[in-house]
C-alpha cells in the first residue's frame, strides 16, 4: 500500500510513475526461475537472497538456468564473508581466522555462525549458513573451484583491513591503496563472475585475456558507492576517501562536512568522481563481450545505475550531509534501457557523461581532466556506434542533397504529429459527447437547467447558502396547476 508521501510525490512527478508502470508492465524476463522444481534447501537459499538484497535478487533470478544457482550461491557466500567483516562487535581474534579460512569453511557440512550482533541485518544468513553449504556442494566442481578461489582472495584482503580497523588505522592514505581496497571488495567479484560467465560459455573467452576490463567493472561500482556513502561511512567511523585526494582541498577530513568549506568539498568530490569516470569506457568494452541476454542484463543494470549515480553526486553538496540515491522512477527507466542492447546502454552513458560535463565548472582544479574523461566516454561510444551515416556521406560526395535517414525520421515525426492531433480531436469529441448525454439525462430526470443557466449568467458559480437556495426555489416554483 503506497504511503501518502509517495502519492503526493508521484502526483507531482508523473513521469517517474510512468517509468515504474512501464517496467512492471512491459519488462519480460529472459529466463524465469521455477521454485516448484527446486530442492527445499535451494528454495531457502533464494529466500535468504531476497532478504539480503532485493535488487540483486531480482536480476540474479532472471539469469540463465546454467548460472542461476552458482551466481546466487556466489553472492550469498560473499555476503556471509562481508557480514563477518562488517560487524565491529566481533573480536578480531574470532573474526580474523574466519575471514582467512572462509574458503575452507564453505566445504564444512553443517557449519553455522551465531556470533554476530543481534542488530546485524544479515545475521540470519550466517545462523542458517549450513543451507548455503549444502547447496554449494551440489554445483559443478568447476564453478566451486572459481568461487573458492575468489573467496580465499577476498577473505585475505578483508582480514588485512579488519586488522587495520582493530588497530584504529582504518583510513586509506594513497590512491594506490584506494584502488587496492576496491579490488578486494569489488574487483575480485568482477573476476569471479567473468570466470563463471566464460566457464558456462555465455561470455567471450577473450574477456579473460583482458583482466583490466573485469577489474574496471568492479572498481566503477565500488568507487561510485564510496562517493555516494561518504556521510554514512563517516558516521560509522569508516573513511574510504584517500588522503592523497582530500588533503589537496582541506586540512582535515572533517572539514568536508563543514559548510564553511563547501567549495573545497565539492572540488574534492569532483576529483573522486573523475577517478571513477576513468573506468567507464572499459565497462562498456566489457559489456560488448557478453553473448547471452540475461548475462548482459545482469551486468549492464548496475553499470547504468552507477553512471546515473555519479551524475547525481557530481558537485552535489547534499552528499556531505545526507545519503542521496537515484529515485525509484529513474531506476526503473534505467533498467528498461539497460535490458535491451549495448547501443542503448551506451546512450545512457553518453547522456550522463554529457550531464556531468555540463555541470563541470572552470573554477574546479579538475575542470580540464573531467572534460577529457567525459569526452573519452563519448569517443569510445562513437567508435562502437558511429553517428555519421555512410549513406549520407556517399550522397554528399555524389552531389545529391539530403540524408535518407534524416528524411525518414522527419517523415515519422510529421506522422506522429498528425496522429497526436487526431488523438486529441477524438478525446475532445468523446468528452463533448459524454457531456451532452449527461445534460440530457439530467433534464429528463427533472433538473432545472434553466435555473442553473440563469444563476451562472448572474456570476454565481459557488454553492449558495440554504436560505438563498430556498428563495430561488420559491421564485421558480409555481405549485400545482
Secondary structure, 3 states (H helix, E strand, C coil): CCCHHHHHHHHHCHHHHHHHHHHHHHCCCCCCCCHHHCCHHHHHHHHHHHHHCHHHHHHHCCCCHHHHHHHHHHHHHHHHHHHHHHCCCCCHHHHHHHHHHHHHHCCCCCCCCCCCCCCCCCHHHHHCHHHHHHHHCCCCHHHHHHHHHHHHHHHHHHHHHHHHHHCCCCECCCHHHHHHHHHHHHHHHHHHHHHHHHHCCCECHHHHHCHHHHHHHHHHHHHHHHHHCHHHHHHCCCECCCHHHHCCCCCCHHHHHCHHHHHHHHHHHHHHHHHHHCCHHHHHHHHCCECCHHHHHHHHHHHHHHHHHHHHHCCCHHHHCCCCCCCHHHHHHHHHHHCCCHHHHHHHHHHHHHHHHHHCCCCCCCHHHHHHHHHHHHHHHHHHCCCCCHHHHHHHHCCCCCCHHHHHHHHHHHHHHHHHHHHHHHHHHHHHHHHHHHHHHHHHCCCCHHHHHHHHHCCCCCCCCHHHHHHHHHHHCCCCC
